[in-house]
Amino acid sequence: MVNNSSTTNMENLSVFMAVFKERSFRTAAKQLGLSPSTVSERISTLELSLGVPLFTRSTRSVTATEAGQALAGRIAPLLMEMRAALNDVASSQQSLRGELKLNVTGAVMVDILPPLLDRFLSRHSHIRVEIMVDDRLVDATAAGCDAGIRYGEHLAKDVIAVPIGPRIQRLALAATPAYLASRGAINHPADLLEHDCIRMKFSSGALVPWHFERNGETIKVDPPGRITIGVDGASAAIDMARCNKGVIATFENWLQPHFNTNDLTPVLPQWWQTFEGPWLYFSSRFMSAPLRAFIDFLRAEHE
């Protein structure tokens, strides 16, 4: 039976959500400004009060139990709604203030989100922004964030979404002129199987797929990567391509500066696949004042 004593309070639940989000007692403690032992004690107190373990602990990892996952799913929206209410009260009698927390895919952090945030924060000097960069496609609300940024194919059907950044992007291929001169021209996607390729991998372990299309024909090529780099190291992967290490496939907008300087040469541009740009998504249950302001800003940017 649940013990409804004062120990089961909002403070302990906030600590629980921090550990759930960070999957680490030490990282959560640092974020909360507490000692790791205090965080551990509060989680133990909460578990004792509820009568169930919330985390499975080992020397290397902290994993939520089924009960922990269920609790996070239920209380994350409530904690977010409470924070939104506090932000709204703080903004009601003065200039807009509060915190905007975003869970975003790393792809928007190179050249899409930073300039937008710069313009947004210039207009709202009292708003604070926290960004969680995560390519695991976690639920933004469950992660304790106001909203998330994802590409359309990864959006749940029951969320509200607002476009952010370019509406059309392309997966581009590139290599240095020196590499192509030494290894020969690439005239068809199938030719990539005979080349050194620089592949990127999501944090889930899946490789970023190489899909191509031209005149209604669609081809998937899965060349073995001579070099494989996690998506968080995309800039390093591009630098490897610039050092003649092979052919890279990534966002065209990331490669365009290197096309302009002739460091890299486009490969198979007639086969580059287009896809829909990113979206800001959020739950319809609640919306904090900073999030409302950010949505209004994005809509004005796209007018």
Backbone bond lengths (Angstrom), bond angles and torsions (degrees), N, CA, C in turn:
res aa  C-N    CA-C-N  psi(-1)  N-CA   C-N-CA  omega(-1)  CA-C   N-CA-C  phi
1 M - - - 1.466 - - 1.521 109.31 -
2 V 1.327 115.48 140.34 1.454 119.77 -179.32 1.510 110.90 -70.18
3 N 1.306 116.16 132.07 1.454 122.35 176.74 1.516 108.40 -89.14
4 N 1.310 118.06 114.10 1.465 122.30 -176.15 1.522 111.69 -88.99
5 S 1.343 117.34 34.76 1.462 120.19 179.92 1.518 109.38 -72.58
6 S 1.338 114.74 172.40 1.456 120.21 -177.12 1.515 112.66 -66.43
7 T 1.367 116.60 -14.89 1.464 118.45 -179.68 1.523 112.11 -69.18
8 T 1.358 116.12 -27.24 1.458 119.29 176.48 1.514 107.56 -85.28
9 N 1.306 116.41 82.94 1.452 120.64 -173.67 1.511 111.62 -127.67
10 M 1.337 114.82 -179.93 1.448 119.67 -176.83 1.522 112.16 -64.18
11 E 1.325 118.01 -32.66 1.462 120.48 179.25 1.522 110.68 -60.97
12 N 1.333 116.43 -48.14 1.450 119.53 -179.44 1.523 111.78 -65.87
13 L 1.316 116.76 -36.02 1.461 119.99 177.60 1.516 111.02 -66.89
14 S 1.318 117.58 -37.50 1.459 120.87 177.12 1.521 110.38 -65.36
15 V 1.339 116.56 -39.76 1.461 120.40 176.40 1.526 109.79 -63.82
16 F 1.329 116.02 -43.25 1.465 120.47 178.32 1.525 111.03 -57.09
17 M 1.349 117.34 -45.40 1.460 120.25 -178.48 1.523 111.60 -66.48
18 A 1.320 117.07 -33.87 1.470 119.88 178.05 1.526 110.60 -65.68
19 V 1.330 117.13 -42.92 1.465 120.81 178.06 1.523 109.95 -66.81
20 F 1.328 117.20 -40.87 1.461 121.61 179.52 1.524 110.14 -60.58
21 K 1.323 115.94 -44.17 1.472 120.64 -177.51 1.527 111.49 -69.42
22 E 1.322 116.75 -43.14 1.468 120.83 -174.31 1.525 113.00 -87.02
23 R 1.359 115.64 -18.92 1.471 121.12 -177.05 1.533 110.83 56.27
24 S 1.333 114.64 34.94 1.461 120.61 -179.21 1.520 109.29 -160.96
25 F 1.326 117.59 129.33 1.453 121.23 176.75 1.531 110.04 -68.36
26 R 1.323 115.91 -40.61 1.464 119.77 -176.55 1.531 111.55 -67.33
27 T 1.338 116.77 -44.52 1.462 120.03 179.48 1.520 111.13 -66.15
28 A 1.338 116.55 -40.69 1.466 120.36 178.03 1.526 110.29 -63.29
29 A 1.327 116.83 -40.67 1.477 120.88 179.27 1.519 110.64 -61.64
30 K 1.324 116.53 -43.06 1.463 120.87 179.20 1.521 110.70 -62.86
31 Q 1.319 116.08 -41.72 1.464 120.75 179.78 1.526 111.45 -65.05
32 L 1.322 116.45 -37.46 1.466 121.18 -176.25 1.529 113.09 -87.83
33 G 1.323 117.55 -9.71 1.457 120.44 -177.27 1.507 112.59 74.30
34 L 1.347 116.44 30.17 1.466 122.15 179.29 1.522 109.51 -118.55
35 S 1.313 116.04 166.66 1.459 119.66 174.88 1.531 108.72 -80.86
36 P 1.334 118.58 150.82 1.470 120.36 177.57 1.523 112.37 -57.12
37 S 1.330 117.56 -35.20 1.466 119.91 179.73 1.523 111.16 -66.44
38 T 1.337 117.37 -37.16 1.466 120.61 177.91 1.517 110.47 -65.38
39 V 1.339 116.64 -42.61 1.463 120.48 177.97 1.519 109.97 -61.48
40 S 1.322 117.09 -44.87 1.467 121.01 179.29 1.530 111.33 -61.53
41 E 1.321 116.71 -41.33 1.471 120.73 179.70 1.518 111.13 -64.26
42 R 1.347 116.99 -41.27 1.464 119.69 -178.97 1.525 111.54 -67.62
43 I 1.336 116.67 -37.76 1.464 119.12 177.00 1.528 109.65 -66.44
44 S 1.317 116.80 -42.03 1.469 120.09 178.68 1.525 110.96 -62.46
45 T 1.324 116.86 -40.01 1.462 121.52 178.23 1.524 110.13 -62.98
46 L 1.328 116.11 -43.56 1.465 120.12 179.67 1.526 110.46 -64.55
47 E 1.327 117.12 -43.65 1.461 120.97 179.11 1.530 110.98 -62.35
48 L 1.336 116.96 -41.78 1.460 120.85 178.81 1.520 110.78 -63.93
49 S 1.332 116.55 -40.19 1.455 120.69 -179.94 1.523 111.68 -66.47
50 L 1.340 116.39 -39.21 1.465 120.28 -178.52 1.523 112.12 -82.72
51 G 1.319 116.29 -24.05 1.464 119.45 179.30 1.504 114.27 83.29
52 V 1.351 117.92 15.46 1.465 121.73 179.23 1.520 108.85 -142.35
53 P 1.331 118.11 148.12 1.467 120.07 174.01 1.533 110.10 -74.56
54 L 1.318 115.56 138.89 1.462 120.38 -179.32 1.523 112.08 -102.87
55 F 1.322 116.92 -22.04 1.459 121.13 -179.85 1.521 110.38 -136.53
56 T 1.332 115.02 147.73 1.453 121.82 168.73 1.517 106.73 -100.72
57 R 1.334 116.73 119.34 1.454 121.27 -174.34 1.524 110.20 -104.81
58 S 1.318 115.58 141.05 1.460 121.51 169.96 1.517 107.27 -138.83
59 T 1.309 116.73 177.59 1.472 119.16 -179.17 1.516 111.79 -67.93
60 R 1.336 117.36 -18.47 1.464 120.00 -174.82 1.524 114.32 -115.88
61 S 1.318 117.78 -16.27 1.465 117.99 -174.39 1.520 111.74 -151.39
62 V 1.326 114.16 159.83 1.458 122.51 173.45 1.522 106.76 -127.45
63 T 1.320 116.52 119.15 1.462 121.16 -175.99 1.519 109.76 -123.39
64 A 1.320 116.19 132.42 1.461 119.96 179.15 1.527 110.62 -67.61
65 T 1.323 116.49 137.23 1.458 120.85 173.43 1.524 108.64 -75.91
66 E 1.311 115.95 176.04 1.466 119.57 177.49 1.530 110.32 -59.59
67 A 1.338 116.40 -39.92 1.465 120.32 177.88 1.529 110.54 -65.93
68 G 1.343 116.74 -39.19 1.454 120.51 178.42 1.520 112.20 -64.14
69 Q 1.316 116.46 -41.26 1.463 120.49 178.35 1.528 110.76 -64.93
70 A 1.323 115.71 -40.87 1.468 119.40 179.55 1.528 110.76 -65.27
71 L 1.333 116.98 -42.33 1.461 120.51 179.39 1.525 110.69 -63.50
72 A 1.329 117.47 -44.35 1.471 120.54 179.56 1.525 110.99 -60.80
73 G 1.324 116.33 -41.80 1.457 119.53 179.23 1.517 113.64 -62.88
74 R 1.337 116.09 -32.14 1.469 119.80 -178.83 1.527 112.31 -82.21
75 I 1.333 117.49 -40.95 1.469 118.53 -171.40 1.525 113.91 -91.93
76 A 1.342 118.13 -19.86 1.465 119.22 -178.86 1.527 111.90 -56.73
77 P 1.352 118.93 -47.78 1.470 118.43 177.99 1.525 112.71 -62.76
78 L 1.344 117.24 -34.51 1.467 120.05 -178.89 1.526 111.14 -68.30
79 L 1.341 116.69 -43.26 1.458 120.30 178.03 1.517 111.22 -65.12
80 M 1.332 116.00 -37.94 1.462 119.76 178.31 1.520 110.89 -66.59
81 E 1.331 116.29 -39.35 1.462 120.13 179.27 1.523 110.49 -65.93
82 M 1.321 116.52 -38.28 1.455 119.85 177.80 1.528 110.42 -64.87
83 R 1.340 116.92 -42.82 1.458 120.03 178.92 1.520 111.27 -64.59
84 A 1.334 115.96 -37.70 1.460 119.74 178.27 1.521 110.82 -64.09
85 A 1.342 116.09 -39.98 1.464 119.68 179.35 1.527 110.87 -64.18
86 L 1.341 117.01 -42.09 1.457 120.45 178.79 1.524 111.56 -64.65
87 N 1.344 116.37 -40.15 1.462 119.72 177.45 1.523 111.47 -63.82
88 D 1.338 116.12 -39.66 1.467 119.81 -179.72 1.515 111.22 -65.54
89 V 1.345 116.45 -40.63 1.458 119.37 178.33 1.526 110.07 -64.20
90 A 1.332 116.14 -41.43 1.467 120.23 -179.82 1.518 111.40 -64.55
91 S 1.335 117.05 -28.13 1.465 120.80 -177.11 1.517 112.96 -93.67
92 S 1.325 117.65 -9.36 1.467 119.93 -170.43 1.520 112.98 -70.78
93 Q 1.330 117.14 -31.43 1.453 119.76 -175.56 1.532 113.12 -110.29
94 Q 1.316 116.87 8.50 1.451 119.48 -176.67 1.516 109.36 -155.58
95 S 1.320 117.15 -172.89 1.451 120.48 179.85 1.524 109.64 -61.17
96 L 1.323 115.06 152.11 1.460 120.99 -176.50 1.522 110.55 -56.51
97 R 1.337 116.07 129.36 1.453 120.49 -179.95 1.523 109.21 -147.40
98 G 1.307 115.68 169.73 1.451 120.92 -178.64 1.513 109.90 128.51
99 E 1.339 116.03 -170.05 1.463 121.30 -176.29 1.515 110.79 -119.75
100 L 1.324 115.77 138.27 1.458 123.26 174.69 1.527 107.44 -112.19
101 K 1.339 116.68 118.34 1.459 121.21 -179.05 1.519 109.14 -110.29
102 L 1.328 116.55 123.94 1.456 122.30 -176.73 1.522 110.77 -120.51
103 N 1.323 116.24 137.95 1.460 122.58 172.61 1.525 106.58 -107.55
104 V 1.328 117.42 115.75 1.461 119.27 -170.28 1.519 111.80 -130.19
105 T 1.314 115.80 154.26 1.449 121.52 170.97 1.521 108.67 -77.68
106 G 1.323 116.37 144.61 1.460 120.36 -176.21 1.518 113.64 -60.83
107 A 1.333 117.20 -20.66 1.466 120.07 -177.44 1.524 112.89 -62.00
108 V 1.344 117.49 -26.44 1.470 119.00 -177.68 1.522 112.22 -89.50
109 M 1.333 117.61 -4.03 1.453 120.14 -175.34 1.524 113.75 -87.28
110 V 1.335 117.31 -7.49 1.465 120.23 -178.13 1.519 111.48 -79.73
111 D 1.334 116.51 -53.85 1.469 118.07 -175.15 1.532 114.42 -146.49
112 I 1.328 117.95 8.75 1.465 119.90 -179.26 1.525 111.25 -104.46
113 L 1.330 117.13 -58.72 1.463 120.25 -174.28 1.531 114.04 -74.18
114 P 1.341 120.54 -43.58 1.475 119.65 -175.95 1.528 115.07 -53.01
115 P 1.356 120.18 -48.09 1.473 117.41 179.66 1.524 113.32 -67.64
116 L 1.343 117.21 -30.41 1.465 119.95 176.90 1.528 110.25 -66.37
117 L 1.329 116.15 -45.24 1.460 119.67 178.93 1.527 111.50 -63.81
118 D 1.312 116.92 -35.90 1.459 120.23 179.12 1.525 110.54 -60.54
119 R 1.327 116.62 -45.44 1.469 120.29 179.60 1.527 111.33 -69.70
120 F 1.351 116.57 -38.55 1.462 120.57 -179.69 1.522 111.37 -64.67
121 L 1.339 116.97 -46.64 1.459 120.64 -178.31 1.521 111.92 -69.56
122 S 1.323 117.42 -26.04 1.462 120.09 175.89 1.525 110.93 -65.78
123 R 1.332 116.41 -29.19 1.467 121.26 179.41 1.526 112.17 -84.96
124 H 1.323 117.45 -26.43 1.471 121.73 -175.34 1.526 108.45 -127.56
125 S 1.306 116.66 85.49 1.465 121.70 -172.24 1.523 113.82 -70.18
126 H 1.349 118.37 -16.31 1.460 120.41 -177.68 1.529 113.07 -100.98
127 I 1.317 117.35 3.31 1.465 120.22 177.80 1.524 109.35 -91.07
128 R 1.337 115.81 136.35 1.455 122.42 174.76 1.529 108.74 -105.34
129 V 1.312 116.71 146.44 1.468 121.21 -179.14 1.523 109.72 -125.10
130 E 1.323 115.82 132.22 1.468 121.74 172.27 1.527 107.62 -119.98
131 I 1.329 115.96 130.75 1.460 120.81 -177.50 1.519 109.60 -117.74
132 M 1.323 116.24 125.39 1.455 122.36 173.23 1.523 107.46 -103.90
133 V 1.323 116.96 111.91 1.461 121.44 179.55 1.523 108.15 -90.24
134 D 1.325 116.39 119.42 1.463 120.46 -172.62 1.524 108.97 -152.34
135 D 1.315 117.51 122.31 1.461 121.59 178.57 1.523 112.67 -99.78
136 R 1.351 117.03 15.05 1.465 120.42 179.90 1.520 112.43 -85.42
137 L 1.327 117.27 -0.59 1.469 122.06 179.34 1.528 111.45 59.59
138 V 1.333 116.16 42.22 1.456 120.00 177.31 1.525 109.68 -74.77
139 D 1.331 115.85 160.95 1.457 120.52 175.60 1.523 109.06 -72.86
140 A 1.325 117.19 124.20 1.469 121.15 -174.63 1.524 111.95 -61.41
141 T 1.326 117.51 -41.30 1.455 120.73 -179.05 1.524 111.02 -66.24
142 A 1.342 116.50 -43.49 1.464 120.19 178.83 1.522 110.86 -63.24
143 A 1.345 116.18 -26.76 1.466 120.70 178.75 1.521 111.81 -83.86
144 G 1.334 117.32 3.26 1.458 120.96 177.37 1.517 113.89 82.19
145 C 1.325 117.56 23.15 1.462 121.44 -177.95 1.529 110.87 -109.60
146 D 1.332 115.51 155.89 1.464 121.02 178.33 1.521 111.59 -70.93
147 A 1.329 116.10 -37.16 1.463 120.71 -175.08 1.519 108.70 -157.75
148 G 1.327 115.40 167.63 1.460 120.82 177.46 1.511 110.24 -128.54
149 I 1.304 116.45 165.10 1.464 121.62 173.34 1.520 107.33 -125.18
150 R 1.325 115.52 122.03 1.459 122.77 -179.10 1.520 109.23 -142.43
151 Y 1.316 114.66 167.06 1.457 120.37 171.75 1.519 109.01 -86.01
152 G 1.320 116.46 154.39 1.457 122.58 -168.32 1.503 115.78 -53.61
153 E 1.354 117.15 -36.90 1.459 118.99 -176.53 1.517 112.40 -68.71
154 H 1.328 117.19 -11.96 1.463 120.49 -179.25 1.531 112.82 -108.01
155 L 1.326 117.89 12.45 1.454 120.59 -178.85 1.522 111.03 -89.47
156 A 1.323 116.33 136.79 1.469 120.08 172.73 1.518 109.18 -70.92
157 K 1.319 115.98 153.82 1.459 119.94 -174.71 1.531 113.62 -75.97
158 D 1.339 117.27 -16.55 1.459 119.88 -174.23 1.522 112.98 -101.31
159 V 1.326 117.51 20.49 1.460 119.70 179.77 1.525 110.24 -111.39
160 I 1.335 114.83 161.04 1.457 121.28 173.90 1.517 107.21 -94.53
161 A 1.326 118.00 136.13 1.459 121.14 -176.13 1.523 110.65 -130.86
162 V 1.325 114.97 142.04 1.465 122.85 178.67 1.530 107.40 -125.98
163 P 1.341 117.98 131.93 1.475 118.76 -178.52 1.518 111.81 -64.61
164 I 1.322 115.09 144.60 1.459 121.79 177.73 1.521 107.70 -140.07
165 G 1.306 117.40 130.23 1.457 120.77 179.34 1.517 112.02 80.39
166 P 1.350 117.28 -169.04 1.472 121.31 -178.12 1.519 111.12 -62.95
167 R 1.327 116.53 140.74 1.456 119.24 -177.36 1.520 112.94 -79.87
168 I 1.315 117.17 -23.29 1.459 120.75 177.79 1.526 108.70 -126.41
169 Q 1.325 116.49 130.11 1.457 122.05 174.36 1.522 109.04 -128.08
170 R 1.332 115.47 167.41 1.466 119.15 -178.86 1.529 110.72 -134.22
171 L 1.339 115.02 146.66 1.455 121.31 171.17 1.516 106.83 -86.87
172 A 1.328 116.52 113.07 1.459 121.92 -174.43 1.523 110.83 -107.80
173 L 1.334 115.66 152.21 1.457 122.11 175.51 1.519 108.85 -112.45
174 A 1.351 115.08 147.59 1.457 118.66 -179.17 1.520 110.62 -154.62
175 A 1.314 114.63 155.65 1.456 122.93 172.68 1.522 107.03 -156.00
176 T 1.311 117.26 166.91 1.462 119.59 178.88 1.525 109.96 -78.32
177 P 1.324 116.83 153.65 1.465 119.66 173.88 1.525 111.62 -56.61
178 A 1.341 117.92 -37.27 1.464 120.98 -179.27 1.527 111.26 -65.90
179 Y 1.342 116.70 -41.21 1.461 119.14 179.20 1.527 110.19 -62.90
180 L 1.322 117.44 -47.08 1.457 121.21 -178.30 1.525 111.29 -64.91
181 A 1.334 117.63 -35.12 1.464 120.50 178.60 1.530 110.94 -66.15
182 S 1.345 115.77 -34.48 1.460 119.56 -177.40 1.524 113.28 -82.71
183 R 1.342 116.80 -27.03 1.471 120.31 -174.22 1.515 113.65 -109.95
184 G 1.318 118.12 -12.18 1.447 120.60 178.13 1.520 112.78 99.93
185 A 1.324 115.49 161.14 1.465 122.01 -176.89 1.527 110.98 -68.72
186 I 1.324 114.79 154.24 1.472 122.23 175.58 1.518 106.67 -113.46
187 N 1.321 117.20 111.46 1.465 121.43 -173.84 1.521 113.71 -106.38
188 H 1.322 117.16 -14.05 1.462 121.77 -177.19 1.525 107.77 -150.13
189 P 1.359 118.21 147.68 1.471 119.46 179.02 1.523 114.33 -52.08
190 A 1.338 117.11 -33.11 1.468 119.77 -179.68 1.521 111.79 -63.45
191 D 1.347 117.10 -25.41 1.466 120.35 179.13 1.525 111.78 -63.61
192 L 1.334 117.29 -21.31 1.457 120.51 -177.95 1.523 112.39 -63.82
193 L 1.325 117.39 -22.29 1.454 121.17 179.94 1.530 111.55 -65.70
194 E 1.321 117.10 -18.24 1.457 121.80 -179.96 1.526 112.31 -100.67
195 H 1.323 116.78 8.47 1.463 120.54 -176.22 1.519 111.85 -117.98
196 D 1.336 115.23 159.61 1.465 120.61 171.00 1.525 107.68 -73.50
197 C 1.315 116.64 126.17 1.463 120.74 -176.96 1.524 110.04 -122.32
198 I 1.308 114.30 143.64 1.458 121.78 177.51 1.525 106.74 -104.32
199 R 1.312 116.65 109.64 1.464 121.71 -176.42 1.527 109.90 -102.52
200 M 1.333 114.79 154.00 1.462 120.24 175.29 1.522 109.65 -119.50
201 K 1.326 114.81 148.72 1.463 121.26 -172.60 1.523 110.07 -126.57
202 F 1.354 115.62 134.67 1.459 121.03 174.40 1.528 109.89 -69.59
203 S 1.344 115.68 162.64 1.462 119.64 178.55 1.530 111.78 -64.51
204 S 1.330 117.06 -18.71 1.469 121.32 176.38 1.521 111.60 -71.65
205 G 1.340 116.54 -16.40 1.458 120.92 -177.12 1.516 113.11 103.74
206 A 1.338 117.58 -11.95 1.465 121.40 -179.97 1.527 110.31 -79.72
207 L 1.316 115.95 140.48 1.456 120.88 175.84 1.521 110.53 -74.19
208 V 1.321 116.76 145.19 1.466 120.35 172.93 1.527 106.84 -64.57
209 P 1.332 118.73 121.41 1.476 120.26 -175.53 1.518 112.41 -69.79
210 W 1.314 116.45 148.03 1.456 122.88 175.45 1.526 107.88 -106.76
211 H 1.317 116.44 100.59 1.460 122.83 178.51 1.522 109.01 -111.41
212 F 1.322 116.24 142.70 1.465 121.51 -179.50 1.523 109.42 -133.57
213 E 1.324 115.41 151.41 1.469 118.57 178.99 1.528 109.97 -148.62
214 R 1.344 115.24 143.23 1.464 121.27 176.96 1.515 109.07 -158.71
215 N 1.320 116.03 126.30 1.468 121.91 177.29 1.527 112.54 51.89
216 G 1.318 115.27 41.86 1.461 119.75 177.86 1.512 114.69 85.58
217 E 1.321 117.86 -7.66 1.462 121.47 179.11 1.525 109.19 -92.91
218 T 1.326 116.59 130.94 1.459 122.05 179.85 1.525 109.22 -119.10
219 I 1.331 115.34 133.47 1.461 121.05 -178.15 1.521 109.18 -133.00
220 K 1.324 115.68 137.84 1.461 121.22 172.01 1.528 108.12 -111.88
221 V 1.312 116.11 127.21 1.461 121.23 178.47 1.528 107.65 -119.28
222 D 1.318 115.93 136.20 1.470 120.25 -178.15 1.527 109.66 -126.66
223 P 1.334 117.24 69.26 1.470 119.44 -178.25 1.518 111.22 -70.99
224 P 1.323 117.66 145.99 1.461 118.91 175.28 1.527 109.21 -66.06
225 G 1.302 116.19 135.72 1.458 118.88 -178.10 1.516 110.99 -83.97
226 R 1.316 115.56 124.54 1.457 117.61 171.85 1.522 109.69 -68.40
227 I 1.342 114.44 -33.17 1.465 121.60 174.63 1.524 107.03 -130.27
228 T 1.324 117.70 131.54 1.464 122.24 176.13 1.525 108.18 -124.37
229 I 1.339 115.87 128.73 1.463 121.90 -175.91 1.534 108.56 -131.60
230 G 1.313 117.54 139.87 1.461 121.51 176.32 1.523 110.58 -61.56
231 V 1.334 115.97 152.04 1.464 120.03 -176.11 1.524 112.50 -60.36
232 D 1.327 117.49 -25.89 1.462 119.55 177.70 1.529 111.82 -67.20
233 G 1.335 116.48 -16.98 1.461 120.66 178.86 1.516 112.53 -104.90
234 A 1.340 116.81 33.36 1.457 120.57 -176.39 1.525 112.53 -58.54
235 S 1.325 117.50 -39.21 1.466 119.55 -179.81 1.523 110.78 -63.85
236 A 1.326 117.01 -36.56 1.465 120.55 177.13 1.526 110.55 -67.28
237 A 1.339 116.68 -37.72 1.466 120.45 178.22 1.531 110.49 -63.23
238 I 1.312 116.58 -41.82 1.465 120.33 178.07 1.525 110.22 -64.33
239 D 1.325 116.76 -40.40 1.468 119.98 177.80 1.526 111.20 -62.86
240 M 1.344 117.47 -36.03 1.457 120.25 177.17 1.524 110.56 -64.20
241 A 1.333 116.16 -39.96 1.466 119.22 176.64 1.522 110.78 -63.25
242 R 1.322 116.63 -38.91 1.465 120.87 179.32 1.524 111.81 -67.83
243 C 1.335 116.81 -17.85 1.468 121.45 178.09 1.533 111.65 -96.52
244 N 1.345 116.19 22.52 1.474 122.28 173.61 1.528 113.78 69.41
245 K 1.347 117.19 25.67 1.465 119.62 -176.61 1.525 113.33 -89.63
246 G 1.342 117.96 -3.72 1.454 118.45 176.78 1.506 113.98 145.52
247 V 1.343 114.66 -165.52 1.468 123.17 -176.65 1.525 108.76 -97.33
248 I 1.313 116.36 134.43 1.463 121.28 -179.96 1.524 109.33 -118.93
249 A 1.328 116.70 147.12 1.463 122.64 173.86 1.521 108.04 -123.59
250 T 1.326 116.17 121.61 1.463 120.19 179.17 1.526 108.77 -161.44
251 F 1.325 117.27 -171.03 1.454 121.23 -176.94 1.532 111.14 -60.28
252 E 1.327 115.76 132.97 1.456 120.16 178.78 1.523 111.76 -58.31
253 N 1.342 116.97 -39.59 1.463 119.58 -177.62 1.530 111.91 -65.93
254 W 1.342 117.73 -24.36 1.462 120.24 175.48 1.528 111.20 -75.57
255 L 1.338 116.27 -31.51 1.462 120.89 -176.05 1.526 113.20 -88.52
256 Q 1.335 116.43 -21.36 1.464 120.07 -173.70 1.539 113.51 -54.87
257 P 1.348 119.93 -42.80 1.474 118.71 177.82 1.529 112.98 -57.48
258 H 1.334 117.17 -33.24 1.462 121.29 -179.44 1.528 111.01 -80.55
259 F 1.335 116.96 -26.39 1.467 119.53 170.74 1.524 109.75 -67.01
260 N 1.328 115.56 -39.85 1.474 120.16 -177.76 1.525 111.66 -63.95
261 T 1.332 116.81 -32.92 1.472 120.35 -179.11 1.526 112.18 -94.35
262 N 1.342 117.04 -0.59 1.467 122.89 -178.69 1.535 113.44 66.18
263 D 1.336 116.90 15.97 1.466 119.57 172.29 1.526 110.16 -65.46
264 L 1.332 115.24 -35.77 1.459 121.90 178.81 1.520 109.68 -126.39
265 T 1.329 115.40 152.91 1.458 122.42 179.01 1.527 109.19 -115.73
266 P 1.325 119.15 134.02 1.467 120.04 176.03 1.531 111.01 -60.05
267 V 1.322 115.35 140.61 1.463 122.42 178.48 1.528 108.37 -119.52
268 L 1.313 116.89 127.95 1.473 123.14 178.82 1.529 113.09 52.39
269 P 1.340 119.88 46.59 1.470 120.07 -176.79 1.530 113.44 -60.23
270 Q 1.334 116.86 -26.37 1.465 119.33 179.47 1.523 112.67 -71.44
271 W 1.348 116.88 -10.46 1.462 122.23 -179.35 1.528 112.52 -106.30
272 W 1.312 118.49 -1.05 1.468 119.40 -174.98 1.522 111.07 -63.59
273 Q 1.314 114.98 133.15 1.474 120.82 -178.24 1.525 110.52 -87.97
274 T 1.317 116.31 135.98 1.465 121.32 176.92 1.529 109.74 -95.43
275 F 1.320 115.85 152.71 1.465 120.45 176.51 1.520 108.71 -151.40
276 E 1.315 114.73 162.51 1.457 121.81 -176.81 1.521 111.03 -70.69
277 G 1.338 116.05 141.69 1.458 121.58 179.43 1.524 112.16 -70.32
278 P 1.335 117.76 178.00 1.468 122.13 -174.06 1.527 113.54 -75.44
279 W 1.326 113.84 162.19 1.470 122.38 179.42 1.531 109.61 -130.47
280 L 1.320 115.75 145.31 1.461 122.16 167.28 1.518 106.37 -88.47
281 Y 1.332 117.97 124.29 1.463 119.78 -178.57 1.527 109.56 -123.69
282 F 1.328 115.54 150.89 1.458 120.79 -177.56 1.516 109.83 -157.83
283 S 1.324 115.62 161.74 1.454 121.66 179.14 1.525 110.13 -78.02
284 S 1.313 115.87 146.79 1.471 120.36 177.88 1.517 112.20 -80.96
285 R 1.354 117.63 -3.96 1.470 120.10 -175.12 1.522 112.50 -69.64
286 F 1.311 116.02 -36.82 1.460 119.02 -178.47 1.525 109.21 -156.11
287 M 1.314 115.54 160.98 1.449 120.31 178.95 1.521 108.50 -151.78
288 S 1.308 117.98 117.49 1.455 121.41 179.96 1.521 110.25 -71.26
289 A 1.330 116.08 161.88 1.462 120.62 178.91 1.529 111.69 -60.40
290 P 1.355 120.30 -43.54 1.463 119.21 176.61 1.526 112.82 -61.45
291 L 1.344 117.69 -38.01 1.461 119.76 178.66 1.521 110.48 -67.04
292 R 1.340 117.52 -41.96 1.470 120.02 177.68 1.522 110.44 -58.91
293 A 1.344 116.14 -41.84 1.458 120.34 -179.97 1.526 110.80 -64.94
294 F 1.332 116.94 -38.92 1.466 120.34 -179.44 1.530 110.51 -68.40
295 I 1.322 117.02 -39.71 1.467 120.74 177.99 1.525 110.47 -63.79
296 D 1.328 116.93 -45.09 1.470 120.42 177.44 1.526 110.64 -60.06
297 F 1.327 116.26 -39.38 1.469 121.01 178.65 1.527 110.75 -62.97
298 L 1.358 117.10 -45.38 1.456 120.61 -178.71 1.526 111.39 -65.02
299 R 1.325 116.28 -39.95 1.469 119.03 179.73 1.535 110.38 -65.23
300 A 1.320 116.89 -38.17 1.470 120.20 177.93 1.533 109.99 -66.63
301 E 1.330 117.34 -34.91 1.474 121.19 179.56 1.516 111.38 -65.09
302 H 1.336 117.52 -28.99 1.457 120.55 -176.60 1.532 113.10 -98.35
303 E 1.313 117.52 3.54 1.463 119.29 178.03 1.528 110.84 -73.06
